[in-house]
Amino acid sequence: MRNKKPVLLSFHAISNGSTTLVFGQLIYTRYRKFSFTDYSRMETFRRLAALYLANRSRNCRVELVFDSATIEMKTDRNGLFFGKRNFKKTPAHLEEVRIMGNTEVHIPENLYTRHVRHLDAHTLVISDIDDTLLHSFISKKLLKFKTLMLTRVEKRKTVDNMVRLVNRLHEDGAALFYLSNSEQNLYPLIYRFLRQNNLPPGPVFLKHFRKMRHVLTGRKLPRKDLHKLEILEEIIQLFPAKSFVLVGDNTQNDLSIYMQAAADYPKQIIEIVIRRVVESERNQLIVDELRRN
């Protein structure tokens, strides 16, 4: 697998005008296309399995060649590069990616934008995906697995009222960010779902890449809740003058995570919207405490 050309599975670059947040996932896989368009159930299963069987491009130095600058980054042990860079002239478009040693990286078509996003919107919406916009049945393990691995993207069901909400916010001028506890392996499927259902464009922040053996053995992800809080802080600090609306559901810990962010950045977070999927005593206690205060 190591002699094959690495693939840039996901990529986003977001700028506030002076600082650019750049991140992407590098893997080794025999496949070059992950469109998840008009796949059969078995083809959906095969492509997802291939993503969980792929190797990560771990701990390697990467050159990102933009139209007006070239920067160097390093992947972590999960093949992810992530960091902020300051530019004299903010680049506009990613031209190519190389692993140091002149190994060219394959950049799939129609999987993400190569353009650096410059956000003029005053309000940023940060939305969860699973059971917020997409029925994923997180609280029901067998149904969750069947829905993920054996359901064609075109057959996946949206959470209609929440989709209407984020679309209305977008129509009112807000920019969208997507923040999920799903792993990087699922990026192509999630991207296709967002496009299939005409959801507003925006960067997709996912947890680190997972191997098939970890999924099969039920190995827990370390620091599970910190992923969302850390990414929230990165985005809020990148755009200190903007207002934020946080959207999620109560199948995991969105409410407590968002409340922590609101406590840390009270002037920027103007609204929290939580979809009630299940009855949650913990969430109800948080809401009751808020009402008392």
PyMOL commands that set and color helices and strands:
alter all, ss='L'
color gray80, all
select helices_A, chain A and resi 41-53+141-150+153-155+160-171+184-196+212-216+226-238+254-264+281-292
alter helices_A, ss='H'
color red, helices_A
select strands_A, chain A and resi 7-15+19-28+55-56+61-66+70-74+80-86+94-99+103-104+117-118+123-127+175-183+204-207+243-249+269-275
alter strands_A, ss='S'
color yellow, strands_A
deselect
rebuild
show_as cartoon
